[in-house]
Amino acid sequence: MNKYIYLSCILFCACHQPTAPANQTTANETKEKEMVWIPGGTFEMGSDEFEDSKPVHSVTVNGFWMDEHEVTNAQFAEFVKATGYITDAEKPLKPEDYPDVDPEKLKPGSAVFTPPTHPVSLDNPMLWWEYAYGANWKHPLGATSTIEGKDNEPVVQVSYNDAQAYASWAGKRLPTEAEWEIAARQGKPATIYYWGDSLKPKGQWPANIFQGDFPWQNTAEDGFTGVAPVKSFPPNAYGLYDMEGNVWEWCADFYRPDSYTKNAEINPKGPSSSFDPEEPGAVKRVQRGGSFLCSDQYCIRYKAGSRGKGEVSSGGNNLGFRCVKDK
């Protein structure tokens, strides 16, 4: 879920346009996060289970470095302290961009998962998402929430623009979705899930996803009802944590449902522009990996080869990112 969709449904207007960050600098002297080497190679990308992940096709990707875990609150706070960066969720909404909306409703905020207290139809995400005033990376669940004591949790409520700004400052970049997928597949033959063919191998949950009756009753069998601190679950064969579940991760590619019908075979960077027939006016980028809200009842996009999408200035409390770096 993202701010663009919520404002489109609730405020009946297009999302505000992002502005360039002020005082953006390079983090040459800043402590670099731990990264692991992804050897690259050729693999079968995509999935026949999802329409926007077809066709499965061979892709070759050069080796690269990847953050071993999602960018944390502590790491993002270091970036903000060094640059004075203001995230999209913190920026005022301009009345001229919303001529048909009561100015009193145009307050900064973002989408927050708010589970109902009873079973609901799964046809309407507005029944479990709300636009929370004051929600941003420092207050991920709304104005009265805090990240105090949560330094090791993934930063959330970050837009694509925010993630891109952080990556540039850190001397890194966001991964292409081909890079993300080859890292998640970890050099293994194709399986249903990135970790294997069993949803719960050896009786253990391998990732932070939703158990129970979505969206109202989370049994938290995996130990978490929301975001989990990084490294709460075992790493994959490459030493990467949380490539499935926990929080969605931004990728560099523009989103189109037909991307794979026209994709390059070597180091693909995706299409030159975005298009989502569900929201033709929105500029969207790819998201990967699913989140703590993914469930076999509703969102199964933690499955291998699946894709997500999001409008570039929008965030949510289940959306973060990690970075990569060339050799």
N, C-alpha and C positions, 0 to 999 in steps of 0.2 A: 504494500500500500504506500502511496506517496502523496505529497501535498498537492500536486497538480490534480490528481484524480479527486481528492477530497474537495478542493476548492471548486473544481468543475461541477461536482455533484451538489455541493452545499451552497456555494456562493455563485454558481452559474457564470463563471468567467475563466479567462486564461490565467495561467500562473505568471507571477511577476518575473521580470527579467533580471538575471544575476548581474552584479557589477564586479569590476576587476578588484582584486585584493590590494590593499594598501601596504606599503613597506614590505613587500615580499622579497626575501633574501635567500641566498643559498646557504645550506647548513654544512659547509665544508669543515667547520671546526666543531660541529655537533657530534656527539656520540652516535655512531651508526648502529642501527638495530641488527640483531643477529639475522643472517641470511644463510640459505642453503643453496648449493649448486644443483640446478636441474639440467641433466645432460642433454636434453633435446632428443631429436630423432624423428622417426615417422610413425604415425599412429592413425587409427580409425576414429575420426571425430564425429560426434553427433549421436543421435539415437532415433530408432524407428518408432519409438513409443510416443514422441511428441511431434506435432506437425511442424513447429518452427525449428526443429532440430534435424530435419530431413533435408537431403539424403545423408546417410553415413558416408563419409568420404575420406580418402587418405590425405593427410597433411604432414608436412615436414617442418619442424621448428628447430632453430638453432638453440644451443644451450644458453642459459641465463641464470642469474641469481634471483632468489625469491625470499621475501620475509618469511621466517619460519612460522609466524603467527600473525593474526590480524593486528593492525595498529591499535594500540591501547589508549586509554584515557590519559595516562601519564605521558606517553609519547606525543599525543596530539596537544596536550597542554604545553609541552615544551615548545612546539611549533608556534602556538598562539602567543606565548610569552615573548618569543624572539621576534615575531613579526607584527603583532597587533592585529592579526587576521580576524575578521568578523565573518562567521558562517552565514550561509543563506537563511537558515532558520531564525537567525537573530536580526535580520535586516527588516526595516519597516516596509510594509506593503503600501504602494503608492495609490491613492484614491483615483488618479487618472487612469490607472490600469484596470480599475474595477468600477466603471461608471454606474453600474446597476446595483451596487452593493452598498448597504448602510456603512458609512465610514467607521462607525463604532465597532463593526465586526472585523475591520482590517487591522488585526493585531498580529505581531510576529508569533509564530508557533510552528508546529509540525504534527505529523500523524503519530498517534500512540495506540497500541493495541489495548483495547478495553473489553475484556471478555464479558459476555452476558451471564446472567445467573441461571439460565435455563436453555434447553435446546432451541436452536433457531434454524431457519432455512439457510443453506450454504450458498444460495444464489445472490445474496446481497452483502458484500463486505462491509457496508456501512453499519451493519449490526454489531460489528466487533472492532471497528476502527473509529476514532474520533480525532478531530483537529483540536489539539490541546494548546491553548494560549501559553506562551512562555516555554514550550518544549524546544530544547536545543541540546547540543552536545553536553553542556554542563548540567542540564536539567532534562534528562532523557524521557521522563514520564510526565513532564509538565512543570510549571513554575515552582512548585513546592518540593520537587524531587531533587536529588543531589547525586553527585558521583564521589562524594567524600568517602574515603576508604575503599574505593573501587578502582584504584590505579591500574590493576591488571585485567580489568574487563575491556573488551573491545570498545573503542569509541563508536557511538552510534549517532543517529540524527545528523549524519553528514551527507551532503549532496555530492554528486559527481564533481561539481566545481570545487567543493571543499577538498575532496580527496585528491584532485588534480593539483591543487595549490600546495597541499602538504607534500605530495610526491616531488614536485619541482623544487621545493625548499630543501628536501632531504637529498637532492641529487639523484633521484630515482624516477620511476614512472609507474603508471598503472599497467597491469598485464593485459596483453591481448587475450581474447577468450580462448584462442588456440593454446597460448602459453599456459593459461590457467588450467585448461583441461588436460594437457599433457602432464602437468605437475600433479593433478588430482589422480590421474590414472596410474601414476608411479611406475611406469614401465611394465605393467601387468596386462595379460589378455583381457578382453572386454568382459565385464561383469555387470550384474544388475545395479549394484551400488558401487561406488568407488572403492569401498572396503572389501567387497566380495559379493556373493550371491545370496547370503542369508541376512535378513533384516537385523537379527539379533544374534550374532555369532557367539557360540559358547555361552548363551544365556546372558550376554552383556550388551548393553547399548553402547555402540561405538562412537556415537555423536549426540549432540544436544538437539533433539527434535521433539515434537509434540507427541505425548502418549495420552490416551484417553479419548473422550468425545469432544472433538473440535467444534466450536471454539470455547465452549463453556466450562469444560471439566478436564483439567490437566492433572493427570495422576502423578506426574513428575517421577516416573520410574527411573529416569536417567539421572535424577538428583537435582534437576533445575526446572523451574517454571518460566524463567526468563533467560537473559544472557548469562553465560557461564564465563568465569575467568579464563583467559587463554591458558592452554596446556592442561585443561581439566580432563581431556580425553587423550588416548594414546596417539602418537604421530603416525603418519603413513610411512611407507618404505623410504621416502626421500627425507624424512624428518620434518614434515610439514604438519602443523596442527590445525584442526577445525576446517579442513577443506570441504566438509559436509556439515550442514547445520550451523548452529550458533547464530551467526549473522550472515546475511547476504553480502557479497563482495562486488564492488564496482569493477568493471573491466573497461578497457579503452575503446572498444568497438561501438560504433553506432548500431542500434537495434533495427533489424528488419526481419519479418518472419520468413522471408525468402532468401536470407543471406547465403545459405549453403548451396543454393542452386547456381550461384555465380561466384563462389569463393575461390580465391587463389589457393594453390596447392603448397606453396613454399612461404613460410612466415606470413600467413594471412593477417591482415589488419582490419578486415571487415569492410563493409560498404562505405561509400563516400558521404552518405547522408542517411538519416533515419526515416523510418515510416512505420507507424503502427496503425493498422486499419481500425482498431478500437478507439484510437485518439489521434486522428490524422494531423492535428495541429501541434502536437507535443514533440519536442526533440528528446529522443530517448537513447540511452546507452545500455549495454548489456550488463546484467548482474548474474553472478554464478554462486552455486553452492547451497542454496536454500538457507533456512534459519531455524531457530527454536520453535517457530510456528508451523513448520512443515509437518504434514501428517499424511498417512495413506488415505485418510478420509477426505482430505481437501487439497493440500499442496504437496505433491510428491516430487518437487523439483530438487530434492537432494539426490535423486537418481542419476546415475552416470549419463553424461551427454546432454542433460537437460539445461534449459536456459531460462533466465529471468530478464526483466527489463525495468527501467525506471526513468522518469523525467529528470533532466540533468540538474535542476535546482531544488529537487525535493529530497527529503530524507524520511526516516522512520526509526522507531526504536528497535528494529531488527535488521538494520542496514549499516554496514561498515565497509572496510576495505583492507587490502594489503598491497605492498609495492614490489616491484621487480627492478632489476638493474642489469644492464648488459655487461658482458665479460670485460 
